[in-house]
Amino acid sequence: MITTDLELCNQADYILSIAPQRDTKAIADRVIAAATNPDFEKRNNPLYFLDLNAVSPRTAREAYEHFATSAPNVKVIDGGIVGGPPKLKGDGSWYCPDFVVSGPVRLHEAQPGGEHLARILNVKHINDTIGSASGLKMCYAAIHKGFTALATQSLTAAHNLGVMSELQECLQDSPMLGPYLNQMVPVMPPKAYRWVQEMDEIAQTFEDDGMFSPEESIFRPIGREYEFIANHTELGKEQTDDRQRGKTAEDVAALLSDGLKKRKLKAE
């Protein structure tokens, strides 16, 4: 049984970092501390660190430089996961999200077993630039999670106006928009707490690399919406594997409305 970071780094060939944004730097620091420990064993092949967190290109570049300066014996691959979790499809095959990666180190060339690991993870190396894979992840997440936030606000306003059923009727005229909205909004509540800082990372991406001004960036307010859902509504108590409430778009809107009303009453 592995009980310390040093034991893990001595025994592992690859470390995959997939965590909430608030923990990503601490994880990198722990790996660096282990890799620079006098008891870190000499290796024939380097230790590979796959930074697969949903962070901005700037954050990815800073992590890469941190390793390059402090623990150059660890090879870093910038990456991100694009798509939902793996699931069994009706035909018996598995859906697997894309693991997009970038940087000068190519996983499929790594030893031992890099080619096999890349195939299992469905890895797609897009270019040799650190930050490109993280940036692609941010752009994808902006569309997916930004739309979910917009849809949640629209549904909640419709609920408060008493026109929810009419809105749903209007959405039925759109063969893509309605089904997507009604699928994604109920999936969101257990994940809202993880999306708070991710929205800030998206905002940083669009400001640093997209060249939008802070006044034009819309994702910091979206982060505040997810923060409110996670911390000030009953939706924030939901667990992915044990759903009790918010399993329909209508119930998400109703519970968010309850939280907003309580906030208003408290302010008064």
Secondary structure by P-SEA (a helix, b strand, c coil): ccccaaaaaacccbbbbbcccccaaaaaaaaaaaaaccccccccccbbbbccccccaaaaaaaaaaaaaccccbbbbbccccccccccccccbbbbccccccccccccccccaaaaaaaaacccccccccaaaaaaaaaaaaaaaaaaaaaaaaaaaaaaaccaaaaaaaaaacccaaaaaaacccccccccccaaaaaaaaaaaaaacccccccccccaaaaaaaaaaaccccccccccccccccccaaaaaaaaaaaaaaaaaaac
